[in-house]
Amino acid sequence: MKFIAIIPSRYASTRFPGKPLVDIGGKPMIQRVYEQIVKIVDNVYVATDDTRIEEAVKNFGGNVVMTSDQHRSGTDRCYEAFCKIGAGNDVIINIQGDEPFIQPEQIELLKNCFQEADTQIATLAKPFDKDSDVEKTLFNPNSPKVALNNRSEAMYFSRSAIPYVRDVKSMEWLKNQIFYKHIGLYAYRADILQAITALPQTPLEKAESLEQLRWLENGYKIKVAITNIETVGIDTPEDLEKAKALYISMK
């Protein structure tokens, strides 16, 4: 089975314009992400709509493909890129361009999901630490949660804490129930990626602003692999400062 990894990356961002090119330890963030992925996937591309990102990727010797600036999601951008450069690959791995500390072991977990012939889409989740700050983690709407069935498939994703733990004080939920933080990395079989990008938005997707709900609402199955490695996404300038401090501590 052949895998291709695509990193959707755009310059324009409401909360953090130019995010892919911010410096982390002397390298642009997009390079940090790329270098992590190329350790485990041979065929890696950045998909962008901005010539500044294109130039940065070429400068560090990476592969890059230009895509439309009209895409509504990274999944749509991935599919356009795949149509241009992905011929012969069976599975597309969609890596967020703001995850400079993603680990090769996590990508390997995604790849392993496709050893099962019926896997259509795969993603990752991490159990919340039982001793973490409930307000900053479990009840943070910017950190989506996922509920699983006994086949390790997603039943639902939400910005709210799921499931609701009845008869237990909310501040004690983490100590009484396993909750899973969704890590927004995806892998799709090529035919499935083509199909889901043609779907119209759905009511649950619009309500939660989570595109993966569109896939569930249309009957697609999402395999969820469990990782115990914490990821550090960068959504704001404040996140960047935390990431820089983490990079220094890891050296």
Beta strands, then each sheet from edge to edge (+ up, - down):
strand 1: 3-9
strand 2: 23-24
strand 3: 27-28
strand 4: 44-48
strand 5: 64-66
strand 6: 91-94
strand 7: 121-127
strand 8: 145-148
strand 9: 154-158
strand 10: 180-189
strand 11: 222-226
sheet 1: 5+ 4+ 1+ 6+ 10- 7+ 11+
sheet 2: 5+ 4+ 1+ 6+ 10- 8+ 9-
sheet 3: 2+ 3-
end
